[in-house]
Amino acid sequence: MRLILYLLLSIVLGAWHCTVPPPVAPVKIEFTNPVAYNEYIIEEQIKIIDQILEVNNAIERNAPGVQALLQKGLMTTDSSLKALNALPGFKGDTALKNRALSNFYFYKKLFTTAYPRILSINAKGNGITNTDYEELQNLQQAISKEEFALDQQLIAAQADFARRNKIPLLENEAQKRIDAIR
């Protein structure tokens, strides 16, 4: 009887163990090509920018589901932050990566602080006061000012990276879309 119980317990524990996936270590990506390294960083940025543009559009249209878009944007941003934090510098050079991380943390702040505040003011509808309106304007101006400064710093870091590694820079479609809404 003990043997049967032992076998049954072994089978149950074995089956349970098979259904629990092992923890996955983050994949560490290393690049030997500076173009691919730069593109990887910019592709991560574009993922976030697409979410930001979608949220901005939904806020402007007062569309339902903005909270879900905020969560999606935050998840995308966290995923991109994780990817960039795991990324080593290119041949030891971390300047471009670090500058991009500054932008990504700013984007995270948009999803966690700025956009929720904008939504809470907008939710007042006709009850928005002059103080609320001023706060909205100040918030939007502060976002634009900080974003512009961070973008300029990232563009400069990218240009420096390209110069040091003797690669050409191509025009960024995501940057065109950002510039169009400013």
Summary of the structure (lengths in Angstrom):
residues: 182
radius of gyration: 22.9
end to end distance: 76.5
largest distance: 80.1
contacts: 463
relative contact order: 0.12
helix: 79%
strand: 1%
